[in-house]
Amino acid sequence: MPQIRPVSDLRNRFADVYFKLKKAEIQAKQTSQRFSHKEVFDDLKKTLQEKCRD
């Protein structure tokens, strides 16, 4: 069963999220490869399901 974390955990990780988004933005500018919403979220769903099984 997935753990539900308090909102404060998200606030404490704001810098991590910000820098990951900036890194993704830089990478996006360096390549023409793009992913559709479906590709991204299908992969995310698969990863989350695998983690929930463990």
N, C-alpha and C positions, 0 to 999 in steps of 0.2 A: 504494500500500500504506500503510495507517495506521501511524503511528509509535507504538511502545510506549514509554511514559515510565516512569521509575523511580518507585517509591513516594515517594521523597523530594520529588518535584515536587508530589505531592498534599499532603504535609504542609506544604510551603511555601505552598500556596494555601488552607489551611484557613480563614483569615479571609475570603477572597473567597467561598468556598462558603457559609460561615456567614451573611454579610451578604446574599447572594442568597436564601438560604432565608428569612431574616427578612423581606426585602422581599416575597417571595411570600406569606408568612403574613399580612402586613399587607394586601396586595391581596385575599387570599381573604376576609378579614373585611369588606372594603368592598363586596363584590359577592356575588350569589347564583349566579353562573355557576360551574359545576363541569365538569371534564373527566374522562372515564373513563380507566382504565388503558390501554385499547386506543387511544384517541385520542392520548394523550400519547406512547406508545411507537411507534405507527405513524408519527407525525410525526418523532420522534427518529430512527427507522430510516431514513426518507426523507432527512433532513438528513445523516446520516452517510454514506449511500450516495452522495449528491451530492458530498460533500467527498472521498470516496475516489476518485471519478472524476477530480477535478481534479488 
